[in-house]
Amino acid sequence: MSAISTSTLPRISDRRRYADKAMRGLLLAATLIALVPLVLVIYFLLKRGLSSWSGSFFTTDPTGSFFGNPGGIRSAIVGSLEMVALASVIAIPVGIGVALYLTEYGRDHWFANLVRYFVDVMTGVPSIMFGLFIYIVLVLGHVGGTFTAWKGAIALSLLMMPIVVRSAEVVLLLVPGHLREAALALGAPRWRVLTKVVLPTALPGLLTGSLLAIARGMGETAPLLFTVTAAFGLTGNLGAIMNSLPVQIYNDIQSPRTAIVDRAWGAGLTLVLIVLILNVIARAVARRSRMA
């Protein structure tokens, strides 16, 4: 059959052409409006943050002194990494375990649907509520002391866990069913199928979801205000109060001294850069998995 001539196609009316152009213009305008806050945030971060960066900015701790050299953000960077690392150790294995139950065992069972419902609810809970929960249960209960870094890590893990569960469930559902069936047909037990077939196949997607959860936890302030507070010195003791980038920014930006406010801008730029690096790594892993 020969190709249909373009002359036989119905002519598009002028009204439809104008409507199409108008909608395209509205979509372009909406995109530009949405980009304005992002561009302004990046602009002010670069303008105010880069001027405060120096060698001592990343290698010294805050002095806590209103006069003189205010110090850097070394303890805040290390503290954030330590607490997020502990939160990841808690949230990622538990979240992947829950996702394995939902995809491999629970599926459409009423209990699995109930778990999915509560995971969705936890995804929408404000971060301050997780901090308040840990504050009431652990801090006021004097479990292991009052304000400690490990309690802040638990609050962050509660925030990260729903993200890990939902992303891991989606990734595990994408694993072809014939891989499971082939392994079971060869006589492999269910646990070996999961550890040797399902998890390795889904590993790139699991890493992507975990990195996105880590990036979310890295920038949260409210849970740490209720559980950790802040400290100036560098410490590796998770059983004591510890500094962190979000809390450092929150405290510095309220200072009347210009040098301390500038340090908040530099810390904000550092935090955005860390989160950006984590997101770039997550996207690179996801792209590599799609190409594979």
C-alpha positions as CSV (number, residue, x, y, z in Angstrom):
1,M,0.0,0.0,0.0
2,S,1.4,3.4,-1.0
3,A,1.9,6.0,1.7
4,I,-1.1,8.3,2.3
5,S,-0.6,11.7,0.6
6,T,-0.4,14.7,2.9
7,S,-3.0,16.4,0.8
8,T,-5.6,13.9,1.9
9,L,-5.1,14.8,5.6
10,P,-7.7,17.1,7.1
11,R,-6.5,20.7,7.5
12,I,-5.9,21.8,11.1
13,S,-8.2,24.7,11.9
14,D,-6.9,28.1,12.9
15,R,-8.6,27.8,16.3
16,R,-6.7,24.6,17.1
17,R,-3.5,26.2,16.0
18,Y,-4.0,29.2,18.3
19,A,-5.0,26.9,21.2
20,D,-1.9,24.8,20.7
21,K,0.3,27.9,20.7
22,A,-1.4,29.3,23.8
23,M,-1.0,26.1,25.7
24,R,2.7,25.8,24.7
25,G,3.2,29.3,25.9
26,L,1.5,28.6,29.2
27,L,3.6,25.5,29.7
28,L,6.8,27.5,28.9
29,A,5.7,30.3,31.3
30,A,5.0,27.8,34.1
31,T,8.4,26.1,33.6
32,L,10.2,29.5,33.8
33,I,8.2,30.5,36.9
34,A,9.2,27.2,38.6
35,L,12.8,27.7,37.7
36,V,13.0,31.3,39.1
37,P,13.2,30.2,42.8
38,L,15.8,27.5,42.0
39,V,18.0,30.0,40.0
40,L,17.7,32.6,42.8
41,V,18.7,30.1,45.5
42,I,21.7,28.9,43.5
43,Y,22.7,32.5,42.7
44,F,22.6,33.7,46.3
45,L,24.3,30.6,47.5
46,L,27.2,31.1,45.1
47,K,27.4,34.8,45.7
48,R,27.4,34.6,49.5
49,G,28.8,31.2,50.0
50,L,31.9,31.1,47.8
51,S,33.2,34.3,49.4
52,S,33.4,32.5,52.8
53,W,35.1,29.4,51.5
54,S,38.8,29.0,52.3
55,G,41.2,26.4,53.5
56,S,40.5,27.0,57.2
57,F,36.8,27.0,56.5
58,F,36.8,23.2,56.0
59,T,39.7,22.4,58.4
60,T,38.7,24.3,61.6
61,D,35.8,24.0,64.0
62,P,33.4,26.7,65.1
63,T,34.9,28.7,68.0
64,G,31.6,29.7,69.6
65,S,33.0,33.2,70.2
66,F,31.1,36.2,69.1
67,F,34.3,38.3,68.6
68,G,37.4,37.3,66.7
69,N,37.6,34.4,64.2
70,P,34.3,32.5,64.1
71,G,36.0,29.3,62.9
72,G,34.9,26.9,60.2
73,I,32.5,24.0,59.7
74,R,34.7,20.9,60.0
75,S,32.8,19.5,63.0
76,A,29.5,20.1,61.2
77,I,30.6,18.2,58.1
78,V,32.0,15.2,60.0
79,G,29.0,15.2,62.4
80,S,26.5,15.1,59.5
81,L,28.4,12.3,57.8
82,E,28.5,10.3,61.0
83,M,24.8,10.6,61.8
84,V,23.7,10.0,58.3
85,A,26.0,7.0,58.1
86,L,24.4,5.5,61.2
87,A,20.9,6.3,59.9
88,S,21.8,4.6,56.6
89,V,23.0,1.5,58.5
90,I,19.6,1.4,60.2
91,A,17.2,2.5,57.4
92,I,18.6,0.8,54.3
93,P,18.7,-2.9,55.5
94,V,15.4,-2.6,57.2
95,G,13.8,-0.8,54.2
96,I,15.1,-3.3,51.7
97,G,13.9,-6.2,54.0
98,V,10.4,-4.7,54.2
99,A,10.4,-4.3,50.4
100,L,11.4,-8.0,50.0
101,Y,8.6,-9.1,52.2
102,L,6.1,-7.0,50.2
103,T,7.2,-8.2,46.8
104,E,8.2,-11.8,47.5
105,Y,6.0,-13.0,50.3
106,G,3.2,-10.5,51.2
107,R,2.2,-9.3,47.7
108,D,-1.6,-8.8,47.9
109,H,-2.1,-10.1,51.5
110,W,-4.1,-7.8,53.8
111,F,-1.1,-7.3,56.1
112,A,1.2,-6.3,53.2
113,N,-1.4,-3.8,52.0
114,L,-1.5,-2.4,55.6
115,V,2.2,-2.1,55.6
116,R,2.2,-0.2,52.3
117,Y,-0.5,2.1,53.7
118,F,1.6,3.0,56.7
119,V,4.7,3.4,54.6
120,D,2.8,5.9,52.4
121,V,1.6,7.7,55.6
122,M,5.2,7.9,56.9
123,T,6.4,9.3,53.6
124,G,4.0,12.3,54.0
125,V,4.7,12.9,57.7
126,P,6.6,16.2,58.3
127,S,10.2,15.6,59.4
128,I,9.7,17.6,62.7
129,M,7.2,14.9,63.8
130,F,10.0,12.2,63.7
131,G,12.2,14.4,65.8
132,L,9.4,15.1,68.3
133,F,8.7,11.4,68.5
134,I,12.3,10.5,69.4
135,Y,12.4,13.5,71.7
136,I,9.4,12.3,73.7
137,V,10.4,8.6,73.7
138,L,14.2,8.7,74.1
139,V,15.3,12.2,75.2
140,L,12.6,12.8,77.8
141,G,12.8,9.2,78.8
142,H,16.5,9.6,79.4
143,V,17.3,6.5,77.4
144,G,21.1,6.5,77.0
145,G,21.4,10.1,78.2
146,T,19.5,13.2,77.0
147,F,20.6,14.7,73.7
148,T,22.9,12.4,71.8
149,A,23.9,11.9,68.2
150,W,22.6,8.3,67.9
151,K,19.1,9.5,68.7
152,G,19.3,12.0,65.9
153,A,20.5,9.2,63.6
154,I,17.4,7.2,64.6
155,A,15.1,10.1,63.8
156,L,16.8,10.5,60.4
157,S,16.5,6.7,59.8
158,L,12.7,7.0,60.4
159,L,12.6,9.7,57.8
160,M,14.7,7.8,55.3
161,M,13.1,4.4,55.7
162,P,9.8,5.0,53.8
163,I,11.9,6.3,50.8
164,V,14.0,3.2,50.8
165,V,10.9,0.9,51.1
166,R,9.0,2.4,48.3
167,S,11.9,2.7,45.9
168,A,13.1,-0.8,46.7
169,E,9.7,-2.3,46.2
170,V,9.4,-0.7,42.7
171,V,12.8,-1.9,41.7
172,L,12.2,-5.5,43.0
173,L,9.0,-5.7,41.1
174,L,10.9,-5.0,37.9
175,V,13.0,-8.1,38.3
176,P,11.7,-10.6,35.7
177,G,9.7,-13.4,37.2
178,H,11.3,-16.0,34.9
179,L,14.6,-15.5,36.8
180,R,13.0,-16.5,40.0
181,E,11.2,-19.4,38.4
182,A,14.4,-20.7,36.8
183,A,16.3,-20.6,40.1
184,L,13.4,-22.4,41.9
185,A,13.2,-25.0,39.1
186,L,16.9,-25.8,39.7
187,G,16.1,-26.6,43.3
188,A,17.4,-23.5,45.0
189,P,15.7,-22.6,48.2
190,R,13.8,-19.3,48.4
191,W,16.4,-17.5,50.5
192,R,19.1,-18.3,48.0
193,V,17.0,-17.2,45.1
194,L,16.6,-13.8,46.9
195,T,20.3,-13.4,47.8
196,K,21.8,-14.8,44.6
197,V,19.3,-13.8,41.9
198,V,16.8,-11.1,43.0
199,L,19.0,-8.8,45.0
200,P,22.0,-8.8,42.6
201,T,19.7,-8.1,39.7
202,A,18.0,-5.2,41.5
203,L,21.2,-3.8,43.0
204,P,21.7,-0.7,40.8
205,G,18.1,0.4,41.5
206,L,18.5,-0.3,45.2
207,L,21.6,1.8,45.3
208,T,19.8,4.6,43.6
209,G,16.9,4.6,46.0
210,S,19.3,4.4,49.0
211,L,21.4,7.4,47.8
212,L,18.2,9.5,47.3
213,A,17.2,8.6,50.9
214,I,20.6,9.6,52.2
215,A,20.4,12.9,50.3
216,R,17.1,13.5,51.9
217,G,18.4,12.8,55.4
218,M,21.5,14.9,54.9
219,G,19.6,18.1,54.7
220,E,17.0,17.7,57.5
221,T,17.2,20.1,60.4
222,A,14.1,19.7,62.5
223,P,14.7,16.1,63.7
224,L,18.2,17.1,64.9
225,L,17.0,20.2,66.8
226,F,14.9,17.9,69.0
227,T,17.4,15.1,69.5
228,V,21.1,16.3,69.1
229,T,21.2,20.1,69.5
230,A,24.6,21.4,68.6
231,A,28.3,21.3,69.7
232,F,31.3,23.3,68.5
233,G,34.1,20.7,68.8
234,L,34.8,17.7,66.6
235,T,33.8,14.4,68.1
236,G,33.3,10.9,67.0
237,N,31.3,9.9,70.0
238,L,27.7,9.1,68.9
239,G,26.7,9.0,72.6
240,A,27.3,12.7,73.0
241,I,25.9,15.9,71.4
242,M,27.3,16.5,67.9
243,N,27.4,19.3,65.4
244,S,25.8,19.0,62.0
245,L,25.5,21.1,58.9
246,P,21.7,21.8,59.0
247,V,21.8,22.8,62.7
248,Q,25.0,24.9,62.1
249,I,23.2,26.8,59.4
250,Y,20.1,27.3,61.5
251,N,22.1,28.7,64.4
252,D,24.5,30.9,62.3
253,I,21.8,32.5,60.2
254,Q,20.2,34.0,63.3
255,S,23.5,35.7,64.5
256,P,23.7,39.5,64.3
257,R,27.4,39.2,63.3
258,T,28.1,39.3,59.6
259,A,31.0,36.9,59.7
260,I,28.9,34.2,61.3
261,V,26.0,34.8,58.8
262,D,28.6,34.4,56.0
263,R,29.6,31.1,57.5
264,A,26.0,30.0,57.3
265,W,26.0,30.8,53.6
266,G,29.2,28.8,53.1
267,A,27.8,25.9,55.1
268,G,24.6,26.0,53.0
269,L,26.6,25.9,49.8
270,T,28.6,23.0,51.1
271,L,25.4,21.1,52.1
272,V,23.8,21.7,48.7
273,L,27.0,20.5,47.0
274,I,27.0,17.3,49.0
275,V,23.4,16.6,48.2
276,L,24.0,17.4,44.5
277,I,26.9,14.9,44.4
278,L,24.8,12.2,45.9
279,N,22.0,12.9,43.4
280,V,24.4,12.8,40.5
281,I,25.8,9.5,41.7
282,A,22.3,8.1,42.0
283,R,21.4,9.2,38.5
284,A,24.6,7.8,37.1
285,V,23.9,4.4,38.7
286,A,20.3,4.5,37.4
287,R,21.5,5.3,33.9
288,R,24.1,2.6,34.0
289,S,21.5,0.0,35.1
290,R,19.1,1.0,32.3
291,M,21.9,0.7,29.8
292,A,22.8,-2.8,31.2
